[in-house]
Amino acid sequence: MYDAMDADAYGNILIYPATRKIATEDPFYTGYEYFERCCERAKVCLAIGYSFRDYDALTRLRGAVSVNDKLRLLLVGPSADKILAGIRVPDERKMPLTFN
């Protein structure tokens, strides 16, 4: 997460896959909560080589999209267009960068 106005406002995070279907315990819950709050304020969410099969991450992303009309989802990967087609986010807010 990067904020051009205050580069120290957000830190990079890595969200590990939860061991259960829904991440309700830490450290997973806190990581997903932080991800959603960051996306609620971001202009672009850039994902590289990500399948969006993680239920918790996808749910948090959709929640952020519903409150942040500036958020765009940019996916870089060999099947980016197919993956984004399956995500319930308005098409005008999805930007696939597909390559072979």
Secondary structure, 3 states (H helix, E strand, C coil): CCCCCCCCCCCCCCCCCCCCCCCCCCCHHHHHHHHHHHHCCCCEEEEECCCCCCHHHHHHHHHHHHHCCCCEEEEEECCHHHHHHCCCCCHHHEEEEECC
